[in-house]
């Protein structure tokens, strides 16, 4: 899974949001409570303007850790749009 994560991050760097979300989703199918991967995928969804999917990921993070500052900020930024 480490290689899939690295590839997903690489896809983000080259702005291939579809490739990134596919790789992050593949990881989350195996272990759905990885907040760092949820956060990366939420960011990729935001960049591809898939707002509801980003919101879903931020909410999943908050279900695991209600005090996650990054997820709270991410939701706030989307709601300001």
N, C-alpha and C positions, 0 to 999 in steps of 0.2 A: 504493500500500500504506500510505502514511502516514495517509491518512484512515481506512482500515480499522483500523489500530492505534489511532488516537485514539478511534474509535467503541468498540472493544473495551475500552479503558481507561474510557470513559464508562459502558459497561455494568457494569463492575466497581463503579464509584462508586454506581450505583443498584441494585446487587446483583442484576443480571440475569446470573447465572452462565452460563446457556445461551447467551445472545447473545454474551457475552464469549468463551466457549470456541469458538464458531462462528467469530468474527472472527479469533481468534488461530490457529485451525486453518487458515483460509483463507490467512493469511500464510505459515504453515509449509509449506503445500503447494508454495509457490513457492520458498522458501528454508528448508530444514529445520534449518539449523545456527545459527539466531538464538537465542542463549541467553537474551537478554532477553525474547523473546516466549515461549520455552519456560517461563521462570520465571513470567511473567504467567499463562500458561495453567495451570501447576501450581497457582498460588494460587487461580485460579477453580475448578479441580477440587476443591481442598481445601475451599473454602467451600461447594461443593455436595455434599460428602462422597463424592466419587468418588475414594477413596483410591488404588486401583490405578492409575488414570490419572495422578494426581499423582505417584505413585512413578515411573511410566514416564517422565514428563517430567523429573523430577529426575535419573533415571539417564541420560537422553539428554544432559542438560547435563554430567554427570560424564564421559560418554564423550568429549565435546568438550574439557572442561577438568576433569581429575580433582581439581583443588584448589579448585574453586568452593565457597567457604564457604557461600553462601546455599543452594545445592542440598544440601550436606551437612547444614546445619541443618534444612532442610525435611524431609529424610528422617528425621532423628533425631526431629523433632517428631511425624511420623506414626507412627513405630515406638513412641512412648511412649503412644499411644492404645490 
